[in-house]
Amino acid sequence: MEEQLHQDKTFEKIIYSGKAIKGREFEDCMFKNCDFSNGDFSSNRFTDCEFVGCNLAMLKLRGATLNNVTFKECKLTGINFGECEEFLFTVGFESCLMDYTSFLSRKLSKTNFVDCSLKNAVFEQATLTKANFDNTDLAGAVFERTNLSEADLVTAYNYIIDPELNIIKKAKFSQSGLAGLLVRYDIWVE
């Protein structure tokens, strides 16, 4: 991975834990079963890339560009996505372990979180309009001054969202999830 530009490449079973890869561009690349945990991908650019079965726990992404990047069956715990470049930031997640991640002030309109664990994730001041939280565990996730307009949380679970601190206009919730909207009022729903 010493080259500056990588196009249409597949990286498989790369073990680069705790190491830095900076100033590289990856276009239409696939990363399979790689371990980049505790690494540093700051200032890299990823366009139309896919990560499958990778360990990216505690990865640093300061100034990284993630443009149309998907993560499937990856471990993404402790990542601060709020440090990524805001311009062109588009991501999607499927069957990922994302506990303790931060999306502070991140624009995530139409982002898919499918079959993910987002326990204790931070969504403060994030824009999640039309986002989809399909079968996603949001236990302890922090929603404060978050825009959830038209977001789909019908099959999401374990969330607590204060309607007075967040925008939830036209968001979709299941009846079983209503309790997570009423915690502030200290009432019980059966």
C-alpha positions in Angstrom: 0.0 0.0 0.0 3.0 2.3 -0.5 1.6 3.8 -3.7 -0.2 7.1 -3.6 -3.2 6.1 -5.7 -4.9 2.7 -5.6 -7.7 2.0 -8.1 -9.8 -1.2 -8.6 -7.8 -3.2 -6.1 -8.7 -5.8 -3.6 -6.8 -5.9 -0.3 -7.3 -9.2 1.5 -6.2 -10.3 5.0 -3.9 -7.3 5.4 -2.7 -7.0 9.1 -1.7 -3.4 9.7 -2.8 -3.0 13.3 -1.5 0.1 15.1 0.1 1.5 11.9 -0.4 4.7 10.0 -1.3 5.0 6.3 -1.6 8.6 5.4 -2.0 10.7 2.2 -3.2 7.9 0.0 -6.2 7.7 -2.4 -8.3 4.6 -2.8 -10.9 4.4 -5.6 -13.2 1.4 -6.2 -11.2 -0.7 -3.8 -12.4 -3.6 -1.7 -10.9 -4.4 1.7 -11.7 -8.0 2.9 -10.9 -9.4 6.4 -8.2 -6.8 7.1 -7.1 -5.7 10.5 -6.4 -1.9 10.7 -7.4 -1.6 14.4 -5.7 1.2 16.3 -4.3 2.5 13.0 -4.3 5.9 11.6 -6.0 6.6 8.2 -5.9 10.4 8.6 -5.9 12.5 5.4 -6.7 9.5 3.2 -9.4 9.6 0.5 -11.7 6.6 0.0 -14.1 6.8 -3.0 -16.6 4.0 -3.9 -14.8 1.6 -1.5 -16.1 -1.4 0.5 -14.9 -2.8 3.7 -16.0 -6.4 4.5 -15.2 -8.3 7.7 -12.6 -5.9 8.7 -11.4 -4.9 12.2 -11.2 -1.1 12.2 -11.7 -0.6 16.0 -10.2 2.7 17.3 -9.1 3.7 13.8 -8.2 7.4 13.5 -9.8 9.2 10.5 -8.9 12.9 11.1 -9.3 14.7 7.7 -10.1 11.5 5.8 -12.6 11.6 3.0 -15.2 8.8 2.9 -17.2 9.2 -0.3 -19.7 6.4 -0.9 -18.0 3.9 1.4 -19.8 0.9 2.7 -18.9 -1.3 5.7 -20.3 -4.8 6.1 -19.7 -7.1 9.0 -16.9 -4.8 10.3 -15.8 -3.9 13.9 -15.9 -0.1 14.0 -15.9 0.5 17.8 -14.6 3.8 19.1 -14.2 5.6 15.8 -14.8 9.3 15.7 -16.4 9.8 12.3 -16.9 13.5 13.3 -13.2 14.0 12.4 -13.7 13.0 8.8 -13.9 15.6 6.0 -17.5 16.8 5.9 -17.5 17.3 2.1 -18.8 14.3 0.2 -19.2 12.3 3.4 -21.5 9.3 2.4 -21.3 6.0 4.2 -23.5 2.9 4.8 -23.3 0.2 7.4 -24.6 -3.4 7.5 -24.1 -5.9 10.3 -21.4 -3.8 12.0 -20.3 -3.5 15.6 -20.2 0.2 16.1 -20.4 0.7 19.8 -18.9 3.9 21.2 -18.6 5.6 17.8 -19.1 9.3 17.4 -21.0 11.1 14.6 -20.9 14.4 16.4 -22.2 17.2 14.0 -22.1 14.8 11.1 -24.5 15.0 8.1 -25.9 11.5 7.6 -29.0 12.0 5.5 -30.3 8.8 4.0 -27.6 6.7 5.7 -28.4 3.1 6.3 -27.6 1.4 9.6 -28.8 -2.2 9.0 -28.4 -4.9 11.7 -25.9 -2.8 13.6 -24.9 -2.4 17.2 -24.6 1.3 18.0 -24.5 1.1 21.8 -23.4 4.3 23.4 -22.8 6.0 20.0 -22.9 9.8 19.9 -25.3 11.5 17.4 -25.3 14.9 19.0 -26.0 17.7 16.5 -26.1 15.2 13.7 -28.4 15.4 10.7 -30.1 12.0 10.2 -33.0 13.0 7.9 -34.4 10.0 6.2 -31.8 7.7 7.8 -32.7 4.1 8.3 -32.0 2.2 11.5 -33.2 -1.2 10.5 -32.9 -3.8 13.3 -30.3 -1.7 15.1 -29.5 -1.6 18.8 -29.2 2.0 20.1 -28.9 1.3 23.8 -27.2 4.3 25.4 -26.9 6.2 22.2 -26.9 9.9 22.6 -29.4 12.0 20.6 -29.2 15.7 21.4 -30.0 18.5 19.0 -30.2 15.8 16.4 -32.4 16.1 13.3 -34.2 12.8 12.8 -36.9 14.1 10.4 -38.3 11.3 8.4 -35.9 8.8 9.9 -37.0 5.2 10.1 -36.6 3.7 13.5 -39.5 1.2 13.3 -37.3 -1.9 13.9 -34.6 -0.1 15.9 -34.6 -0.8 19.6 -33.3 0.2 23.1 -33.2 3.9 22.1 -34.1 6.9 24.3 -34.8 10.0 22.2 -36.1 13.2 23.9 -38.6 14.8 21.5 -38.0 18.2 23.2 -34.3 18.1 22.4 -34.4 16.6 18.9 -36.3 17.2 15.7 -38.4 14.1 15.0 -41.0 15.4 12.5 -42.4 12.6 10.4 -39.9 10.1 11.8 -41.2 6.5 12.0 -41.3 4.6 15.3 -43.0 1.3 16.3 -45.5 1.1 19.1 -43.0 -0.8 21.2 -40.4 2.0 20.7 -42.7 4.7 22.0 -41.4 4.2 25.6 -38.0 5.4 24.4 -39.6 8.7 23.4 -41.4 9.1 26.8 -38.6 8.5 29.3 -38.3 12.3 30.0 -41.9 12.3 31.3 -41.2 9.4 33.8 -44.3 7.5 32.6 -44.8 3.8 32.0 -46.2 2.4 28.7 -47.5 -1.1 28.4 
